Amino acid sequence: PRRYPDYPDAFWGWNLVSSLGAYLAGASMLVFFYVIWRTFAAGEKVAENYWGEGATTLEWQVSSPPPFHTFDELPRVR
């Protein structure tokens, strides 16, 4: 049969591992949904360059979302 209402005593360790893993997965889902709720409910708006002034590469020099034709000519990157 596919489903057993009771397992032999030889498998109690694996049953414990499986049960603890299920509780851990459930707890992590609760934390995940809390973070999602918190982000949508009270999340702060980020700036255009949220990595700070040190991020000066080309992808952070344009607005978000970038316009279709971002650069008329290829910029020089140093």
Secondary structure, DSSP 4 states (H G I P E B T S, - for coil): ----SS--GGGHHHHHHHHHHHHHHHHHHHHHHHHHHHHHHHPPPPPTTTT-TT--SGGGSS-SSPPSS--SSPPP--
